[in-house]
Amino acid sequence: MIKLYTWSTPNGRKVSIALEELGLSYEVIPVNIGEKAQFEPDFLEISPNNKIPAIVDGDFALMESGAILLYLAEKAGLLSPPYGTPDYWRMMEWLMWQMGNFGPQLGQAHHFLKFNPGISEYAEARYHTEAKRLYRVLNLRLENRDFVCDEFTVADIAIWTWASRFEYQQIDLDDYPEVCRWYLSLAERPAFQRGYIVPVDVGPIPLP
């Protein structure tokens, strides 16, 4: 059984939702980052960067949410097009977009807009502007599409978990109708609802 070390954050929820979608058995080991449990020596052995999520599958430990998503998709043979095909690389393109843009930039928006308002007007404006730009990119991509790629993949999961904190980013999803449609359709999936409350149920999925 896979051991999932996680907390209730967008990156943590990527993996719990993927595990639920894939139907893989897993054991949840909470890592309370508010109490700095990610810096405990035992966790460092699993995740040298002191970040959640991480998994242990047998004797194999893996950190970094994007790598974990790809590993799980390969293990289950689901949520990813065949390796090396154009569809596979399109999925990778949007997964890397999330890892390099949508996640880090929205994380900065959380830091300044949600948790440290008033510290820096410049930073608040900078990251709010970038958040809106990224939502415009996603909205354009989702025009006439049910998913980010031609089928439902781990890229959708990775992007959705960050969009689920639209309130932290001071984003009105109604301003991005294609994103809103996609977001709500995924929020209705039972696996998303189960994975969202791992390891702590902090309430229902936010809805616009």
C-alpha positions, 0 to 999 in steps of 0.5 A: 500500500502506498503511504501518502505524507501530506497536508491540506494544501493545493499540492497535497490535494493533487496526490490524494485526488489522483489516488482516488481517481486512480483507485489505488490503495493508500495510507494517509500520514498527516504532516502538519506544516503549521506545526513544522512537522515537515522539518522532522528528521524522519520526514527529511529521509523521505522528502529531502526538500522538506515539502509535502506531498511525498509518497513511499511505495514499497521501498521507493520514496518520491517527493515533488507533486508533479513527479508523484502524479506522473509516477502514479499515472504510469503505475495505474496506466490511467490519466496519461496518454501513451508515453511519447505521443503528441498527446502525452507531450501536450499533457506534459506541457500543461502539467509543466505550466502548472508547476512553473507558473500557475502554482508558484505565482498563485502561491505568491498571491496567497502569501501577499493577498491572503496571509500578509495583506498590507505588507507590500502594495507592490507585491500585492499588485504584482501577483494579483495581476499575474494571477489574473493573466494566468487565469486568462491563459487557462480560460482561453485554453478551455474554450470548446474543451471539457479538459485542459487536454483532449482527455482528462489527465493529471494536468487537470488535477494539478491545475484544479487544486490551485484554482480551488483557492481562487478566494485566496487569490481574490479571483472571481471565477465568473470573470473566467467562464470557461475556467468556471465551467471546467472547475465546477464539472471537476468539483462534482466528481466523487474522487475530487470530493474524497481527495479534497478532504485528505488529510483534514476536512476543512469544509466543502470544496469552495464554489463560485 
